[in-house]
């Protein structure tokens, strides 16, 4: 099953109608939108979700679908992981490529926490895989 989006000629309108984020300073030459809605199904702290989103917005594009991220929140909490995204290419009927939508699809995430700077970190791993699969065809407007 593939996720259905309301598609428009402009990336901005598509992003607004589908609650997607637009990558401003991304590796891609084509405008890239991100669908992080599946992150709501995972029990992570908000700062961890922000780390995942920020890394993807900078480094994930159609030809680089994986994100390897890591961050320290403070002296007691940190996270590291790998997220995978499903690409959707959006075209006009005449074949002009308009933009891409990168849909969050799966993650292997490790949350590390300790009570004191003298303690070892305790790790908790979270694995998640979306019910959605890659589209068979590109999307047309």
N, C-alpha and C positions, 0 to 999 in steps of 0.2 A: 504494500500500500504506500503510495506517495502522497505527500502533503499538498493540498491545494491552496493556492494563493489568489487573491484578487489582483490582477495585473493591469498596469496602466503604462502609457508611453513614457512617463517620467519616473525615475527612480524615487524621487521625493514623494510623489503621490502614492506609489506602491508601498513605500516604507510607512507612510502615515496610516494607510488603510489596513495594513497587516501588523502593525506594532513592531516594525523592524528597525534596526539601527543602521545608519549609513557610515561606512568606513571613510574617514576623511583623509588620513595620511597612511594609506595602505600600499603594499607592494604592487598591487594590480594596476594596470593601465585602464581597465574598464571599471566603471562605477560598481562597487560591491556593497550589497545589503546583507545584514546578518539577522537570522532568526534564532534567538536564544530562549524561546518560550519553553523548551523542554527542560531548561535549567530549574524551572519552578517545581519540577517533579523530583528533584534531588535534594536530600537533606544536607545542605551546606550553609555555612555562615555567609552573610552578605558580602563581607570583604573577600571571601574566596571566589564567589561568583563574579565580583568586580575584577579580580585578577584574571580569571578565565576570559571574560569579555574583552578586557583591555588588550590582552595578548593577541587574541583572535583579530580584533579590529586593526592591529598593526601588522600582523604576520601571515594571516590566512587569506588565500585567494584561490581562484579556480585551479591553478596549477600546483598549489601547495595547500592541501586540504587538512593537514595535521598541525596541531599546536602543542608545543612542549613548553610548559610554563612552570614557574616556581616563585615564591615570595615569602618573606618573613613579615608577619603582622606586627609583632613586637618580640621581646626577648623570650616569650613563652609559647608563641604559636607560629606555625609556618605551614606551607602547603606546597606540593609539587604534583605534576600530573601530565597527562596526555589526553587531548581532546581531538575528535575527528568530526569533520563537517561534510555534509552532502551538498554538492554543487548543483545549482539549477541555472542554466543559461536561458536568458529571455531575449527573444528576437521579435522583430516585426514580421508580418507575413511575407514581405519582400526580401527577407533575409538579413536585414540590418541588425547587428548585435547591439542591444540597448544596455543591458546590465546583467549582473549575476546575483543570485541569492545563495548565500551559504547558510545551510540549515544545520544547527547543532545536532549531532547524531549519537555520539557515544563518548564515554570518558572513563579513564582509570585515574583516580584521584587519591592522593595520600595526605591526610591531615595529621600534623605532628603537634603535640602539646606536652608541656612540662610545667610543674608547679614552682620550680626554683631553678635558677641558673646553674645550680650544682647537680640537678637531676638529669637523668637520661630522658630523651624524648620518648613518649608513647605514641605509637602510630596507629591510625585507623584508615583502612583502605575502603574506598567506595568505587563500585563499578556500576555503570549504567549504559544501557543500549536502548535507543529509541525504537518504537514500533514501526517507524517509517523507513522505507528503503529508497535507494537511488532511483531517479526517474529513468524510464526507458528512452524518452525523447526529450529534446529541448522544448521549452515553453514558448508558445507564440501568442502574440496579441493580435 
